[in-house]
Amino acid sequence: MTMLTPPLKWAGGKRWLIPHLTPIWQSYSHMRLVEPFCGGLGVALSLNPKRALLNDINPHLINLYRWMQRGVDAVDLSPEDNNHATFYAKRDQFNMAIAENRANTPESAVLFYYLNRTCYNGLCRFNRKGLFNVPFGAYKHIPYLTKHGFDQYKPLFERWEFACGDFASLNIGDDDFLYIDPPYDVPFTSYAKEDFSWDDQRRLVAWLADYANPMVVSNQATARIIDLYQHAGFEITLLSAPRRISNNGDRTPAQEMLAYKNVCITSADRHHPHLS
Ligand SMILES: C[S@@+](CC[C@H](N)C(=O)[O-])C[C@H]1O[C@@H](n2cnc3c(N)ncnc32)[C@H](O)[C@@H]1O
């Protein structure tokens, strides 16, 4: 089976971690993969589990995956749709569906896919009224999925379960392997509204403490995140994340943390953190 690429552009995609995750997953691939923060499916599509429970709090994302699982007939995209006027018309259509409480249809799923691929940087931002407000991305060429393109995912998605909600609402069973990729810990920011606060980071670690399942967590390797996971009994590895442009334009590579619990790690290049 050829490996499918993620259908969306999604912030925080972890396909680059696959060489580190695959050797661990190989020992547990008979288990169900559970991702409480599945995002763009960068990890699930690469690990290709037979069974998976994939959850995210974003309802539009999960609506799209569920329609891809059922089969989407509403695909009507062509390269000509990549223009300013069509983008804003489709954004209005999507926002009208949100305002009228009908954003769970196949039409809205395809609109969300179009907006994600066509908007600036694949961002997913909503205003105070809950309406999508990311501007046009002005990309030269966008290879939109056709009907056939959507259908390729169907056999795989039929084997997986999609859930939408806060991570803590998931029911974890004994046969579950957890890969946990929450939004990055971003200390020292002056953002008025944090999507995933420090309290949420701590709530997540407290929730994980209830389970004896094999689990791997990734996050930005801030001192307080490393401290939090070390105190919770996780084994820590540090990695250099690919360069990414942060909000202040800083291009220095970020350090990524992988935290493990109840797993056997055979990797030779394990780096232990030295914290001052
Ligand atoms: C770093 S991204 C995951 C990226 C994913 N691993 C990939 O490779 O594409 C984090 C995700 O967590 C989701 N999220 C934020 N808060 C959440 C919560 N309380 N419960 C579940 N998901 C949440 C966001 O919508 C986002 O998709």
PDBQT file of the ligand as one rigid body, heavy atoms in Angstrom, charges set to zero:
ROOT
HETATM    1  C1  LIG A 301       0.582  20.169  17.301  1.00  0.00    +0.000 C 
HETATM    2  S1  LIG A 301      -1.017  19.897  16.629  1.00  0.00    +0.000 S 
HETATM    3  C2  LIG A 301      -0.998  18.181  16.245  1.00  0.00    +0.000 C 
HETATM    4  C3  LIG A 301      -0.293  17.919  14.925  1.00  0.00    +0.000 C 
HETATM    5  C4  LIG A 301      -0.273  16.457  14.478  1.00  0.00    +0.000 C 
HETATM    6  N1  LIG A 301       0.522  15.633  15.351  1.00  0.00    +0.000 N 
HETATM    7  C5  LIG A 301       0.261  16.354  13.038  1.00  0.00    +0.000 C 
HETATM    8  O1  LIG A 301       1.299  15.690  12.799  1.00  0.00    +0.000 OA
HETATM    9  O2  LIG A 301      -0.364  16.930  12.134  1.00  0.00    +0.000 OA
HETATM   10  C6  LIG A 301      -2.032  20.015  18.051  1.00  0.00    +0.000 C 
HETATM   11  C7  LIG A 301      -3.528  19.807  17.819  1.00  0.00    +0.000 C 
HETATM   12  O3  LIG A 301      -4.188  19.839  19.088  1.00  0.00    +0.000 OA
HETATM   13  C8  LIG A 301      -5.513  20.306  18.893  1.00  0.00    +0.000 C 
HETATM   14  N2  LIG A 301      -6.029  20.721  20.227  1.00  0.00    +0.000 N 
HETATM   15  C9  LIG A 301      -5.870  21.897  20.876  1.00  0.00    +0.000 A 
HETATM   16  N3  LIG A 301      -6.428  21.851  22.099  1.00  0.00    +0.000 NA
HETATM   17  C10 LIG A 301      -6.962  20.598  22.238  1.00  0.00    +0.000 A 
HETATM   18  C11 LIG A 301      -7.653  19.914  23.304  1.00  0.00    +0.000 A 
HETATM   19  N4  LIG A 301      -7.925  20.523  24.467  1.00  0.00    +0.000 N 
HETATM   20  N5  LIG A 301      -8.037  18.618  23.117  1.00  0.00    +0.000 NA
HETATM   21  C12 LIG A 301      -7.782  17.998  21.914  1.00  0.00    +0.000 A 
HETATM   22  N6  LIG A 301      -7.139  18.600  20.876  1.00  0.00    +0.000 NA
HETATM   23  C13 LIG A 301      -6.720  19.875  21.040  1.00  0.00    +0.000 A 
HETATM   24  C14 LIG A 301      -5.368  21.415  17.860  1.00  0.00    +0.000 C 
HETATM   25  O4  LIG A 301      -6.593  21.611  17.163  1.00  0.00    +0.000 OA
HETATM   26  C15 LIG A 301      -4.231  20.852  16.962  1.00  0.00    +0.000 C 
HETATM   27  O5  LIG A 301      -4.746  20.214  15.814  1.00  0.00    +0.000 OA
ENDROOT
TORSDOF 0
